């Protein structure tokens, strides 16, 4: 899950101030964690408590951090504040950015897909929202399972084959069609994340390509980072720097 947090922090400065500079400063003074990190930590906390009541953990963590960098979406913010929260048919990419922990916590494909569905449907119960979460989790899970047996390029090909077969997403994407396009939907973000992964050669390369696309930088960075972590090692300096942005209670969840 640290990969998602790194991608989130790296992209936070550029969510509403996009860049196409591949050599951007990954950890700047204007960077910080956003709702993507808060929700990812919430999902991990639920898992650590052996709970599938993701709704209550997401609500609790978001209420604890009511004003993150970039804020919350209007509908999600209303959901967070509600005394009787109900899913609202969203297919936003928030379903995919928070799902990473389930891909590391469960040991079968079926369990990962079911848990991913549960993390999404408490808010994002539209079929596209659920599919985006499941596809992201499946990519992480398959990479995690295959990594010990396959070299990087073979691993990438096999993971992409499996997730495209599952999702039906088209990842034959032209950069000019998605560069500087701000799309907050799962169907507009997750295929782009998979395309970036399939054209990257390291964790840092994937993060730089995600953020410098000029799109929804923090959330695309979080989704790409969550998958990239399962394929490539995260450089130690990036781990240490990302953790320095986080409060102690988040670090405690991450290192367990």
N, C-alpha and C positions, 0 to 999 in steps of 0.2 A: 504493500500500500504506500510505501514511501515514494515510489515512482510517481504515483498520482499526485502526491503532495508537492514534489519537486516541480512537476509540470504546471501545477496550479500556481505556485509561487512565481515561477519563471514567467508565466503568462499574465500575471495579475496587473502589471504595469501597463500592459498593452491591450487589455480587454476593450477599453473605449478610446484608446490611442494607438491604433495598430501600427505595426512595423513590418517591413519586408527585408530588414537587415538581418541576414543569417548570423552575423557576428554580434548580435545584441548582447548587452550585459545581462547574464542570466539571473544573478542575485543583486539587484540594485537597492539603493536606499528607499526607493519608492515601491518596492515589491513587498508583498505580504501574503499570508494565507487568505483565502476567500471562503465562500459558502461551500465550494467543492471539497476543501479539506475538512471543514466542520462536519459535513454529511458523511464523508468517508470514515472519519473517526467514529461517528455515531454508529455506523453499520458494524465496524470492528468491535465497538464496545458491546453492542447487542450480542454478537457472536461470543465474545468472552464471557458474557453472562448466560450463555446457552439459551438465548431467547430468540424467537423469530418474530417478536413484537417490535419490528423495526420502526414502526410508526412512533412509538413512545420514546425510543432512544433518539430518533432524528429530531422530534419536537423538543426534547429536553436539551439537547446540545445546541440547537439553533436558538432556543430561548436564552441559553446561557451566553451566547454570542450574538446579540440582536443586531449589531451594526458592523458586519465584516466589510472588508474592502470590497467595493463593487456592489454591496448590498444583496438583497434577495429579490427574486422576481415577485411581481405583485401578487399573483395567485398563490405562489408558494408561501409568501409572507403571511397572507391571510390564513392559510392552512396552519402554519406554525402557531399563530396566535389563537386559533379556534379551540374552544373547550370540547367540541365534538367534531374532530377533523374527519373529513370524508375525501376520498380520492376525487379528482376533478377532471379526469379524462385527458390528462396532459400527455403529449408525445415529445416533450422537451428533452434536451440532452442531459438534464439533471439526473435522469434515470441511469444513464451510462457512466457518469463521472463518479458516482459513489459506490459502485458495485464491486470494486476490486477485491475487498477482503474476503468475499465469499469464495472466490476462486482459489484462495490459498487455504481456506478453512475446511473445505469439504473434499472428500476423497474419490467421489465418482462423478461422472459427467451428469448423470440424472440429478444428483443432489445439488450440484452447482447450478444447474438450470432452474431447479425449483426454488432454491434460495434467492437466485437473481430475480426471479419473477416476484417473490415476496418483497424484496427490497424496493422494487419499482412500484408495485400496484397499490401501495398505501397512498400514493399521490398520482403517479404516472400510470394509470390503469388502461390507457389506450393501447391497442395491440402494438403500435409502433414504439411506444415507450418501453413496453415489456421486452420487445424484440431487441431494442438497442441495448438494454441492460444485459439480457441473456447472451447476446453476441459478444459483447465486451468481456463478460465473465468467461465465456467459452474460449475466447482467444487466449486469455491468461492461463486458464486451466490446461488447455492443450499444449501451450508452450512450456508450461511447468512440467508436464508429464513427458514431453518429447525431448526436452533440452539435454538430458543426460545421454541420449543415444544419437543425436543428430548434430552435424555441424551447422553453423549459422544460416547459410543459404538454403540448405535442405530443410532446416527447421522452419524458416520463413515460408517456404513454399508449402510445406505440409500444414502448417497452422492456417495459412490463408485459404487453402483448399477446404479445410474442415469448416471454417467459419462462413465462407461464401456458400458452401453446400447447405449449411444450416439456415442462414439468413436470407439467401437470395440476393444479397446486396451486390451491386455492380461496383467493383473497385478499379475498373479500367478507366481511370480518371485523368483528364488533362489539367495541368496546373492552372492554365489560363481560365478554366471554367470555375475554379474554386478560390483562386487567390483574391483576397480582399472582399470576400463574400461572408457577411456575418449571418450565420444560420444557427438558430438555437434549437433546432429539432434533432431528434435522434437520427432520423433518416437522412438529414443533411450533414450530420457530424460524424457518426460512427463509420460510414464507408470511407470518409476522408481520412479518419484516423487509421483505418486499416491500410489504405493506400500509402500513407506516410510511413507506416511501419514497414511495408513491403519494399519501400525504396530507401530505407535507412541502413546504416552499417554499424551503429553503436547506440547506446542509450542517449548520450549527449547529442549525437547527430539527429536522432528522432525528435528530441525536445526542441532543438533549434529549428528544425523544419516545421514543426507544429506551430510554434509561436510566431515565426517569421512569415507564415502564410498570410497574416493580416486578417484572420478570421476571428472566431470567438476564442481568443488566445488562451485564457486560463482554463476553460473547460476542455477545449481541444487538447491543450497541453496535459491536462489531468488524465484524459482518456488514453492518449498516446503514451504518457508516462507509465500508466498502470500496466499496459501491455508490454511496453519496452522492457520494464523491469524483469519480466518473466523470460525474456529472450537474451538480454545482455546484462552484464554486471553494471551496477551503478558505481561510478567513481566515488571513492571514500570522501573526497573533498566536497562533493555535492551532497552526500548524506549529512555530513557534519554542518554544512552551511544551512541546509534546509531546516534541520532540527533547531538551529539557533533562532529561527523565526517563531517557534511554537511555544505556547505556555506549557508548564510542567505537566499539567493534567492530560494534555494531548500526547506528550512524549511517553507518559506511562502506558497509554493504550498502544502506541506504536511499537514499543520495544518488548511487549509481552509476547 
